[in-house]
Every structure is written in structure tokens, then in C-alpha cells.
């Protein structure tokens, strides 16, 4: 089965082929925890949850009617090493249907499982990977120079009927490899 790895040099290979299906493995509270444990790492996260307006670039994914969102800001670590920053934007209608998505501890399987419990299962995920210059804040957190290129993953989760229920913007620290598989049949 596809799996993440953490090399002896600290390089993290993120294997997207199964990460969301395995999000509750071993009682994990989401994909990052499950995949980091599976790779032999020690995952932890510092989390802040607020209700606020989504930035314009996020509202473009949510639709202009979604003005207020729940924002989950996470600093994600392997042991003491900060490996990624992630801001997740959850529309108000999702937070009303699945209130645990606005809690610090979202339980086994994380927010994707809480959405599914509320009848808002993600049926499709699209991830755009771009290279973005590090902001001053990102650079300070991730130990790079401002303007250094960082990989950014914009994850958009939609239900079977096409409603966007999550937009996450992952900013990866140095030393990541992203692996994707595409079925050809």
C-alpha cells in the first residue's frame, strides 16, 4: 500500500494515493498524523481555530456567498521540526452541520471524518501544487529566507453533489517530495 516515508536526511515523501483513506489509521486524528506515524515519525500540531472572513483567493473556491468561515490554522511538526503550515477554511454551513470541525480536537479521522458523519462526505479532492515565495512570517517559521520558493498545496474537497466543504492551503517546509499516481485503465 502506498505510504509516506521520512528519509534519514529528513526528506518527507508525501504519497497522495491513499492518504485520505487512511486518515483514521491507528486512531489518528487526520491524514498528517496517520502518515507521519506510519513513516516512523512523531506528529504533533499546534492549532488555532477562529471564525473570520475567507481571503479573496479562498472565496474563489468557496463561492462568493461564503463570507464567514471557520479557519483552522495549524503548525505541523515531526518531533520538534516544523514541517508545514496549513490553513483550512470551512464554510459556515459545514460548521453548522458538523460543529466538531471548529474544535481543537476533531477526533479520530479529523475534519474529513466529521464532515462524513454529518452527511457531507468528500467525494472528490483536487490538489493544485504551486511554488510560492515564502512570506516573511512563513520564512521565519520554516527557517528559510523571505522569498525562498516553497511548495504550496491547495486542497479543495467537494461532496458528491459538488459543494465545496473544505479548502486547505498547505505550505511545506524544505525537504518534501510529493508523489501522485494516476490509474491508466
C-alpha positions in Angstrom: 0.0 0.0 0.0 1.3 3.5 -0.8 2.8 5.2 2.2 4.7 8.3 3.3 8.4 8.0 4.2 10.8 10.1 6.1 14.4 9.6 4.9 17.5 9.6 7.1 18.2 13.1 5.7 14.7 14.2 6.9 13.2 14.3 3.4 9.5 13.6 3.6 7.8 11.8 0.7 4.1 12.5 0.8 2.2 9.8 -1.1 -1.2 11.1 -2.1 -2.5 7.9 -3.5 -4.0 6.7 -0.2 -3.5 9.5 2.4 -7.2 10.4 2.9 -8.5 6.9 3.0 -6.0 6.1 5.8 -6.7 9.2 7.9 -8.0 7.3 11.0 -5.4 4.5 10.9 -4.3 3.6 14.5 -6.7 6.1 16.0 -5.1 9.1 14.2 -6.9 12.4 14.1 -6.3 13.0 10.4 -4.1 12.2 7.4 -1.0 14.0 8.7 -0.9 12.2 12.0 -1.6 8.8 10.4 1.0 9.2 7.6 3.7 10.6 9.9 3.3 7.8 12.4 3.3 5.2 9.6 6.6 6.7 8.4 8.1 6.3 11.9 7.8 10.0 12.9 6.3 11.8 15.8 3.5 14.0 14.6 2.1 16.9 16.6 0.3 20.1 15.7 -0.3 23.5 17.2 -3.8 24.5 16.3 -5.8 27.8 16.4 -9.4 27.9 15.4 -11.3 31.2 14.6 -14.3 32.4 12.7 -13.5 35.0 10.2 -13.8 36.1 6.5 -12.1 34.0 3.9 -9.4 35.8 1.9 -10.4 36.5 -1.7 -8.3 33.7 -3.2 -10.1 31.2 -1.0 -13.5 32.6 -1.6 -13.0 32.0 -5.3 -13.1 28.2 -4.4 -16.0 28.5 -1.9 -18.2 30.9 -3.9 -18.8 34.5 -3.1 -21.7 33.7 -0.9 -19.5 32.1 1.7 -18.2 35.2 3.6 -17.7 33.7 7.0 -15.8 30.6 7.5 -14.1 28.5 10.3 -10.4 28.8 9.9 -8.1 26.1 11.3 -4.5 27.3 11.4 -2.1 24.6 12.1 1.7 24.4 12.6 2.5 20.7 11.9 5.6 19.1 13.3 7.6 15.8 13.1 9.0 15.8 16.6 10.4 19.2 17.2 10.8 20.0 13.5 8.2 22.3 11.9 7.4 20.6 8.6 4.4 22.5 7.3 1.9 25.3 7.9 -1.7 24.7 7.0 -4.7 27.0 7.0 -8.0 25.2 6.4 -11.2 27.2 5.5 -14.5 25.5 6.3 -17.8 27.1 5.1 -20.3 28.1 7.8 -22.9 25.6 6.5 -20.4 22.8 7.2 -19.6 24.0 10.7 -23.3 24.2 11.5 -23.9 20.6 10.3 -20.6 19.3 11.8 -19.8 21.5 14.8 -16.7 19.4 15.8 -14.8 20.8 12.8 -14.5 24.0 14.9 -13.0 22.3 17.9 -9.3 22.0 18.6 -9.6 18.2 18.8 -11.7 16.9 16.0 -11.5 13.3 17.0 -10.4 10.1 15.1 -10.2 10.7 11.4 -10.1 14.5 11.7 -12.4 17.0 10.0 -12.9 14.9 6.9 -14.5 12.2 9.1 -16.6 14.7 11.0 -17.9 16.0 7.7 -18.8 12.5 6.5 -20.6 11.8 9.9 -22.7 14.9 9.1 -23.6 13.7 5.6 -21.0 15.9 3.9 -18.5 13.2 2.8 -15.8 14.4 0.4 -16.3 12.5 -2.8 -13.7 14.5 -4.8 -10.4 16.1 -3.9 -8.4 18.3 -6.2 -5.0 19.5 -5.2 -3.1 22.2 -7.0 0.7 22.2 -6.3 2.4 25.5 -6.8 5.7 27.1 -5.9 5.3 30.3 -4.0 7.7 32.8 -2.5 7.9 32.5 1.3 6.3 35.4 3.1 8.2 37.0 6.0 6.1 35.0 8.5 6.4 31.7 6.6 10.2 32.2 6.3 10.7 32.9 10.0 8.6 29.8 10.9 10.1 27.4 8.4 13.7 28.6 8.7 14.2 29.9 5.1 14.9 33.3 3.7 11.9 35.5 2.8 11.1 35.0 -0.9 12.6 31.4 -1.0 10.4 29.1 -3.1 8.2 26.8 -1.1 5.8 24.2 -2.3 2.1 25.0 -1.6 -0.7 22.5 -1.9 -4.2 24.0 -2.3 -6.6 21.1 -1.4 -10.3 21.5 -2.4 -12.7 18.9 -1.1 -16.2 18.6 -2.6 -19.2 16.5 -1.9 -20.9 14.1 -4.4 -23.2 17.0 -5.4 -20.3 19.4 -6.0 -20.5 21.5 -2.8 -17.1 22.7 -1.6 -16.7 21.7 2.1 -13.0 22.4 2.6 -10.2 24.5 1.2 -6.8 23.9 2.8 -3.6 25.7 1.9 -0.6 23.7 2.9 2.8 25.4 2.9 5.6 22.9 3.0 9.0 23.4 4.6 12.2 22.4 2.9 12.7 18.7 2.0 9.4 17.4 0.6 8.7 15.1 -2.3 5.1 14.8 -3.5 4.1 11.5 -5.1 0.9 11.1 -7.1 -0.4 8.0 -9.0 -2.7 8.1 -11.9 -4.7 5.0 -13.0 -4.4 4.4 -16.7 -7.3 1.9 -17.2 
